Amino acid sequence: MKLTMNEPMVKRFSKPFIISHWIQAFSFIALYITALPLYSEFFSWMYVIMGSPETARVLHRTFAVIFLLPIIILLIFDRKSLFHWLKQVVTWKKK
């Protein structure tokens, strides 16, 4: 099925919501990778990639701050979408 320019499209997510989603996804993966050598000695070889244990800790804390950034982005640029999402999260309906 081809989509032509004449057919109406439904806008599902706003640009700030999409951007904040990808920022959070990237920071989650980065937090996971930087936490591995901090969590277990098995992954201590990753310190060589990151530079040192101190660098890994700094990177982990930096990505933790970036992980919280999307909520601030949505509060500033797309408050309506954020509150709509929060309403969906805390509402349970029987289908």
Helices and strands as residue ranges (DSSP letters): H 15-39, G 41-43, H 46-50, H 53-77, H 79-89
